[in-house]
């Protein structure tokens, strides 16, 4: 009986280690990828409509609090970015790839050099920032679909 218990315990431990390793690998990102806990997508529902008012509010909050690390254009290239480990996330690339709750949890709780904003920002402000971040993927798609201008068009020739 003791041998069966020991074998089962070892098997379960190895399974946990292998699942933990698989989860930490993320979605094909580098080793710096940061996953929110699995329950977040079920418990963190965005109560704020992602309308232009909310997106604009979120952009203002982002510009005031986040650009030193994430940069003005949210690409992870702010003035402090080179000094941080892990490097700040390129939010333009992550926008639209994660649930609102993932972003809200990460903003609220922080990690490493990323501060936990839940003590500084109100929950409503955090959701406005989430709506702003999620709008970045839509802006990228719109920019890609804009007609390209020729060299002559840009210079008035």
DANORJO-V980934 format. One line per field, one symbol per residue. ss: DSSP state (@ for helix, = for strand, . for the rest). phi: phi as a letter, one per 30 degrees, with the letter a starting at -180 (. if undefined). psi: psi as a letter, one per 40 degrees, with the letter a starting at -180 (. if undefined). A space follows every 10 residues. Layout:
ss = ???
phi = ???
psi = ???
This chain:
ss = .@@@@@@@@@ @@@@@@@@@@ @@@@...... .........@ @@@....... .@@@@@@@@@ @@@@@.@@@@ .......... @@@....... @@@@.....@ @@@@@@@@@. =..=..@@@. ..@@@@@@@@ @@@@@@@@@@ @@@@@..... @@@@...
phi = .ddddddddd dddddddddd dddddicidd ddebcdeede dccccddcdd dddddddddd ddddccddcd idcicibdec edccbddddd ddddeicbde ddddddddci ahdddddddc cdedddddde ddeddddddd ddddddddcd edddcic
psi = dddddddddd dddddddddd dddeeafeia eeihhiided eddghhehhf iddddddddd ddddeeddde idefeffide ddeihiiiig ddddheeiid dddddddddi hbehiheded iidddddddd ddddeddddd ddddeihiii ddddef.
